[in-house]
Amino acid sequence: MIGGPMRRMRRRRMVGAAATTAVVVGTAGAVSHHQQQKYANQDAAAQQNAETEQMQQQQAAPPPAAPAPAPAGNDLTSQLNQLGQLHASGVLSDEEFTAAKQKVLAGG
């Protein structure tokens, strides 16, 4: 049986080649999975760092500016002029302007 040992050798080579291929494919899959996990973790860490930095910037931001104080002149004309300017610029609505004007005229 001359063909018998040769067939077994071929079969062993084929099985060996298949086993080697399986090992290579398995290793490549494991490496690919590891790389995907690594990049996913890096992306998550970068996003978390960006969110933390944004929160820190918001906390460090100065508070909104307070409205400018009224001018030192307390006379009726300057107060009414100031109210008129606020109304003309849209800061005061018609109702707010009327109420503020009445208050100034009433002495309050």
Secondary structure, 3 states (H helix, E strand, C coil): CCHHHHHHHHHHHHHHHHHHHHHHHHHHHHHHHHHHHHHHHHHHHHHHHHHHHHHHHHHHCCCCCCCCCCCCCCCHHHHHHHHHHHHHCCCCCHHHHHHHHHHHHCCC
